Amino acid sequence: MTTTPVRTALITGAARGIGSGIAGVLAARGYRVIVADVDEARATATAAALGDDHAGIGLDVTDRVAVDGAIEELVARYGQLDVVVNNAGINRDAMFHKMTDDQWSSVIDVDLSAVFYVSRAAGRHMRGAGQGRIINISSASWEGNIGQANYAAAKAGVLGLTFTLARELARFNVTANAICPGFIETDMTRGIPADIYDAQIAKIPLGRAGDPADVGHAVAYFASEEAAYITGQVLEVGGGYRI
């Protein structure tokens, strides 16, 4: 009797929020989950809550050397990295004429450049293995949003990068897809003023904020064998926000 090898999934920015929700869904579906986050202690705690077969690592995704080293270490330890979910992200909102260079560059670095760094490092191994899944978390704000020139530009860039990865990696049996979450219930959204929160909910046809696990289920689909013939696609998880 043969057993199916455990598939390993790396999720960036996964110590809390959407990333934690994704981690929980993948762990429940039998993946070995590597929770990566700049907050190593919180990443370790999140991984521990998932069970013994999972791990948390500290990782600054904007550090190219650290990213390359982490991917090499994971492949050496587990044999192969099957799924990468580029979820790490920040926002530094300001009207564009008041936006500082640091507000611009910090968001571009984390939300776009880091997606490239992690995908490049993982993609090298996936090419050699002849299989893999890269799943990038963009945002429903990619079309533009007041006060988010940096964030919208980065998230739109993630889509262009995803399409390119899909074209370049297809012949190696590696797929690349993107998910655009809408208004998801996290610590950040729970902290906004009640009137703004209610206004956002009013725009959603399904009448509620999403749960991080809603995004996790979409990730699990793109990571699955059932999605082996799907690449270069964008799925919005937003309750109909953009209808």
C-alpha positions in Angstrom: 0.0 0.0 0.0 1.4 3.4 -1.0 0.8 6.6 0.8 0.4 10.0 -0.8 3.2 12.3 0.2 2.2 15.3 2.4 2.2 18.5 0.3 4.0 21.4 1.8 2.6 25.0 1.5 4.4 28.2 2.4 2.2 31.1 3.3 3.7 34.6 3.8 2.2 37.1 6.2 0.3 34.2 7.8 0.6 34.9 11.5 -2.8 36.6 11.6 -5.7 37.9 9.5 -6.3 36.5 6.0 -3.0 34.6 6.0 -3.9 32.8 9.2 -7.3 31.9 7.7 -5.6 30.4 4.7 -3.2 28.5 6.9 -6.1 27.0 8.8 -8.0 25.8 5.7 -4.9 24.2 4.1 -3.9 22.5 7.4 -7.4 21.1 7.7 -7.1 19.7 4.2 -3.9 17.8 5.0 -1.2 20.2 3.9 2.0 20.7 5.9 1.8 24.5 6.4 4.8 26.8 6.9 3.6 30.0 8.5 6.0 32.8 7.5 5.8 36.2 9.0 8.0 39.1 9.9 6.8 38.5 13.5 8.5 35.2 14.2 7.0 34.6 17.6 3.5 35.1 16.3 4.2 32.9 13.3 5.4 30.1 15.6 2.3 30.4 17.8 0.0 30.4 14.8 1.7 27.3 13.4 1.6 25.5 16.8 -2.1 26.1 17.0 -2.5 24.2 13.7 -0.8 21.1 15.1 2.5 19.3 15.3 3.3 18.9 11.6 3.4 22.6 10.9 6.1 25.2 11.4 6.4 28.9 11.9 9.4 30.9 10.6 10.4 34.5 10.8 10.8 36.0 7.3 11.2 39.6 6.0 9.9 39.1 2.5 11.5 42.3 1.3 15.0 40.8 2.1 16.0 38.9 -1.1 18.8 37.1 0.6 16.6 35.9 3.5 13.9 34.8 1.0 16.3 32.7 -1.0 17.8 31.2 2.1 14.4 30.3 3.6 13.2 28.6 0.4 16.5 26.6 0.2 16.1 25.5 3.8 12.5 24.5 3.4 13.2 22.4 0.3 16.2 20.8 2.0 14.1 19.9 5.0 10.9 18.8 3.4 12.1 17.7 0.0 9.9 20.0 -2.1 7.8 23.1 -1.8 4.5 22.4 -3.5 2.5 25.5 -2.9 3.4 29.1 -2.3 0.8 31.7 -1.2 2.1 35.3 -1.5 -0.2 36.9 1.1 2.1 39.3 3.0 1.0 42.9 2.6 0.8 46.3 4.2 -1.0 49.6 3.6 0.2 53.1 4.1 -2.8 55.2 2.9 -2.6 58.8 2.0 -3.9 61.1 -0.8 -1.4 60.8 -3.6 -0.3 64.4 -3.5 0.5 64.0 0.2 2.0 60.5 -0.1 5.6 60.4 1.0 8.3 58.5 -0.8 8.5 56.1 2.1 4.8 55.4 2.1 5.0 54.7 -1.6 8.2 52.5 -1.5 7.3 50.5 1.6 4.0 49.3 0.1 5.6 48.6 -3.3 8.4 46.6 -1.5 6.1 44.4 0.6 3.0 44.1 -1.6 4.7 43.7 -5.0 8.5 43.3 -5.0 8.3 40.6 -2.3 5.9 38.6 -4.4 8.5 38.6 -7.1 11.3 37.6 -4.7 9.3 34.7 -3.2 7.9 33.5 -6.5 11.4 33.6 -8.1 13.0 31.6 -5.3 10.2 29.0 -5.2 9.7 28.9 -8.9 13.3 27.7 -9.5 12.6 24.6 -7.4 9.1 24.1 -8.9 10.6 24.1 -12.4 13.0 21.4 -11.5 10.3 19.3 -9.7 8.0 19.6 -12.7 5.1 20.7 -10.5 3.9 23.5 -8.2 1.3 26.1 -7.4 1.9 29.8 -6.9 -1.1 31.7 -5.6 -0.9 35.5 -5.2 -3.2 37.5 -3.0 -4.0 40.7 -4.8 -7.0 42.9 -3.8 -10.4 44.1 -5.1 -8.7 47.6 -4.8 -6.4 46.9 -7.8 -8.6 49.0 -10.0 -7.8 52.1 -7.9 -9.1 53.5 -4.6 -9.0 56.9 -3.1 -6.0 57.3 -0.8 -4.4 54.1 -2.0 -2.2 55.0 -5.0 0.6 52.8 -3.6 -1.6 49.9 -2.6 -3.6 49.9 -5.9 -0.5 50.1 -8.0 1.1 47.2 -6.1 -2.0 45.0 -6.3 -2.5 45.7 -10.0 1.2 44.8 -10.5 0.6 41.5 -8.7 -1.9 40.6 -11.4 0.5 41.4 -14.2 3.2 39.4 -12.5 0.8 36.5 -12.0 -0.1 36.4 -15.7 3.6 36.4 -16.7 4.4 33.6 -14.2 1.5 31.6 -15.7 2.9 31.9 -19.2 6.6 31.2 -18.2 6.0 28.3 -15.9 3.2 26.4 -17.7 5.6 24.1 -19.5 7.0 23.0 -16.2 3.5 22.1 -14.9 3.5 25.0 -12.5 0.4 27.1 -12.3 0.1 30.7 -11.1 -3.2 32.3 -10.2 -4.4 35.3 -8.2 -7.2 36.0 -5.7 -8.6 39.4 -5.0 -10.2 39.5 -1.6 -12.9 42.2 -0.9 -13.9 43.4 2.5 -12.7 40.7 4.9 -13.2 40.6 8.6 -9.8 41.0 10.2 -8.3 43.0 13.1 -7.7 45.9 10.7 -11.3 46.1 9.4 -12.7 45.6 12.9 -10.8 48.7 14.0 -12.3 51.1 11.5 -15.0 53.6 12.5 -18.5 52.1 12.6 -20.0 54.4 10.0 -17.2 53.5 7.5 -17.6 49.8 8.3 -21.4 49.9 7.7 -20.9 51.8 4.5 -18.6 49.1 3.2 -21.1 46.3 4.2 -23.8 48.2 2.3 -21.9 47.9 -0.9 -21.7 44.1 -0.7 -24.6 42.2 -2.3 -24.2 39.3 0.1 -24.6 41.7 3.0 -21.6 40.7 5.1 -17.9 41.0 5.4 -16.0 37.9 4.3 -14.2 35.6 6.6 -10.5 34.8 6.2 -11.5 31.2 5.6 -13.5 32.3 2.6 -10.2 33.3 1.0 -8.6 30.1 2.3 -11.2 28.0 0.5 -10.4 29.8 -2.8 -6.6 29.2 -2.2 -7.3 25.5 -1.5 -9.1 25.2 -4.8 -6.2 26.7 -6.8 -3.8 24.5 -4.9 -5.8 21.3 -5.6 -5.4 18.7 -8.3 -8.9 19.7 -9.5 -7.4 23.0 -10.6 -4.4 21.5 -12.4 -5.6 22.9 -15.8 -6.3 26.4 -14.5 -3.6 29.0 -14.7 -3.3 32.8 -15.2 -6.7 33.4 -13.6 -8.0 35.9 -11.1 -10.8 35.0 -8.7 -12.5 37.7 -6.6 -13.6 36.7 -3.1 -15.8 39.7 -2.2 -19.4 38.8 -1.9 -20.2 40.5 -5.2 -18.6 43.8 -4.2 -17.7 44.7 -7.8 -20.9 43.6 -9.5 
